[in-house]
Amino acid sequence: MADINEHEQQQIDQANASGRTPVVFVHGLWLLPSSWDRWAAVFDEAGYAPLTPGWPDDPETVEEAKAYPEVFAHKTVGQVADHFEDVIGKLSKKPAVIGHSFGGLLAQILAGRGLSAASMAIDPAPFRGVLPLPISSLKSASPVLGNPANRNRAIPLTFEQFRYSFANVVSEDEAKELYDTYAVPASGAPLFQAATANLNPWTEAKVKTKSPDRGPLLIIVGEKDHTVPPAIANASYKLQKRNKGVTEYAVIPNRGHALTIDSGWREVANTALAFVKRFV
């Protein structure tokens, strides 16, 4: 298991010294912590202490990630969740947690462990108990799931694959800019874990949806997301709303999986910020 790195420790120290409520951002597959930089600035300006930890062994830059893709391999949902728990455990205040895609799944896992004051799961990857399997979701995952050997590899997306799974509702030019700016290889393991979660009682891709310590949760989904269509997000919501805590669901019209990084990112950030302000 990777230790907390120097950059993460610096963010932890700054958050604790500030006295502000921390907000921990959790990225998903094919992105790096830097994908949250603009969000972090918004939350900092609003009076929170943003932290953007990486998954274990995340490179610092997109260029480094493309040069050494093998560092992403073998990272599992459980390993990443434990790493973020270690980071949160060093904070002096319970944070809000915001995650996108597999980061949205991780946000729910952390909430189920009682580690967040409020949580937002944006286009969250499915967990055990979520049953819908839309064709677009299967197509988005096919670059990884199409070869069982990919479970132990780091898999990049071609531009065409990124265009379909992330950037299907933006222009061709913006899609290319997003691909060049943000896209990196990703561990194949979490996709296999999510795909088999309903067949494996011991899967790491599971959420304690009834945890009394979960806290308020907002699930956000892009209306036209191919990777995590509303059918998946709504099924996650239906399982989560059994919790005694506040559970809310929001659909962002005409948005795809890139909604946290594309030109409309601020609308989504404002939605998340308003939820945090209500509860934290």
N, C-alpha and C positions, 0 to 999 in steps of 0.2 A: 504494500500500500504506500502510495506516495505521501510524503510529508507535506505540511503546509509550506509553500515556497516563500521566498523573501517578499515578493510583491503582495501576496495574500496577507502575510503577517503585517506588512506596512499598512494595508487597508484596515485590518483589524485594529491596530494600534491607533490609527487616526480616528476611526469610528468611536472607540472607547474614550479617547481623549476629548472628543467633541461634545460628549454628553447627549448627542442627538440619537434618535431612534434609527437603528440600522435598517437598510433595505438590501437584501441579498438577491442578486440576479443570477439565474441559472440558465446557461445556454443549452441548446440541443445539438443534435448531430449536424455535421457539415458546417458548423460555425465555431467561432472562438469567443472568448470573453469580450473582445473589442467590439463585437456586434452590439453590445449594450452601452457603448460610450455615450451616445447622445441621450439615452434614457438616464444614465447616471447623472449627467449634467442637469437634467430637468428635476430630478429628485433632490439633488444637492441644493439647487436654487430654491426648492420648496421647503428646505429646512431639515432634510433627512441626511443620513450618512450612508451613501451608496457603496456597496462592495460588489466586485465582479470576479469572484473566484473562478478558476478554471477547473476542468476535469483533470484528474491526475495526469501529469506529464504534458499538459497542453503547451505547445510552443508559444512564444510571445507574439509572433507575427504570422500573417498569411503566407509570406514568402518562405519563412522557416518551415511552416507546416507542409507546404508543397514539396520542399526539398527533403524533408525527413518524415514521410507519411507513416512509417512503421511505428512511431511513438503512440499513435492512436489505437493500435491493435490491442485486443484482449480486454479493453475496459468494459466492465459490466455495470448494469444498473445498480447493483448492491455496492460495488466498490465506489462508485461515484456518489451515491447517497451517503455512504459512511464518511467520505471526504468532506462533503458539505456539512455533515453533522459535526465533524471535528472543527471546521471553521466557525460554525455557529456557537459551538461550545466555548470558544474563546472570547465571545462578545459579552459585554457587561449588561446589555439589554437584549431582550428577545426581539428578533427582527421581523419585519415583513419579508416575505419570500415571493419573488416573481420569476416564473420559468416559462420557457417557450419550447414547444414540441416535446422532446424527451426531457427537457428542462421543466416542462409543465407537469409531466409525470413525476419527476423528482420533487417538485414543489409539493405535490400532494403526498408523496411518501414522507417528506420531512414534516408536513403538517400533521400527518397521522401519528408521527412520533412525538407530537406535542412541542415542536421546536420553533414554530412560527406564531407571531401575534396576529397575522392575517396573511392570506396566500392568494396569489393569482396564477392560474394555470392557463396559458395562452396556447391554443391549438395543441392540447396535451396528447401525447402518445397514449394508447390504450393500456389498461392494466387488467389483471385477472377479474373476470366478471363482465367486462365490456365485450359485447357479442357482435355488433355489426362489423361487416367486412366489405365495405364498398369497393367496387372495381377500381376506382381511381386511386384508392389507398394501396391496393395490391400492386397496381402498376407503378406507383411511386416507390414502393419498397422493392420492386423486382430487381433493380441493379445489385442489390445485396442478397435478397432471398433466393434469387435464381440459381445460386451456386452454394451448396452447403459448406464448401471450404471457406467461404467468405466470413463465416462466424469467427474465424481466428485471424482475420486480415483487417487492414485499414483500406476502405473503399472510397475513391473519389467519385464525384458525379461528372459526367460530361456536361457541356453547356445545354444540350438538348434535354438531358435528364433533369437538370436544375430548372430549366425553363418550365417543364411540365410539373414538377413536384413543388417548387417554391414560387416561381415568377410567372404564373400562368395568366395573371390579370394586369400585368404592367406591360409597357411597350417593349419592343425588341431591344431598343437602345438601353432602356433602364435595366432590363433583364441582364444584358451583357455587363453593364456597370456593376450590378449587384454580384454577379458571378465572379468577376475579376477582383472585386473589393473584399468579398466575405467568404466565398466558398473554399472549404478545405476538406481533406479526406476525413473519414469518420470510422469509428469502430463498428464492425459488423455485428458484434455480439448483442447489443441491446435490441436490434431489430428482430433477431432470432428469439430473444427472450420474450418480447412483446407478442410475436407471432404464435408462440407456443404456450402463452401464459394460461390459457383456459384448459390446457391439457396437462399442466404440471402443478400439482398442489404446493410444491416447494419453490415455485418461481420467485425470483427477486422482483419481478414486475407486478407487485401487488401493493394495495393501499389499505390502510386501516381506516376505512370510510366511517366507521361508527365510533372512532376514538373520541372520548369526551373532551380531550385536550386539543382537538384539531384547530379550533378557532374559525373565524370567518373565512369563507372561500368564494372566490369569483372565478368562474370558468368562462373564458373568452374564445370565440372561434370566428375565423373568417368565413363569410358566406360561401365563397367559391374555392375554399381550400381543397386541393386534390389529395394532399398527404393525410390530413386529419379532417375529413369532411364533417359537417355539423352532425351527421348521424352518429359518429363516434363520440364527439364532444358531448352531445345530448345524452347519450347512454352513460357517459361518465358522470354527468350532472345528476341523472336519475339515481345512480348509486350513492352519490355524495349527499343528496338532499335528505337522505334518511338520518343524517347526523343532526344532533340537536342544535348545533351551531348554525349561524347564518350561511346559507348557500345560494349563490346567485349565478345567473347564466346570461351572457350577452353575445349576440351575433353582430359582427361588424359587416355591414353590407358591402358587396362587391370587392372583397379582399381575399387574397390567397395566403399561402403559408409564409410568405415573406413579409407579412404585415408588420413585423417588429423592426424591419430594416429598410423597407421600401419608402417611397416618397410620402406615404401616408402614415408613417410611424408615429407622428405626434398625436394623432387622434387616439391611437391605441394606448400610448403612454398616458395621455390625459385621463382616459377611462380607468386605467390602473391606479393612477395617482388619486383620483377622486375616491376610489374604494379604500385606499390606504388611509386617506384623510378622515374617512368616516369612522374607522375602527382603531387607528393607531395614533 
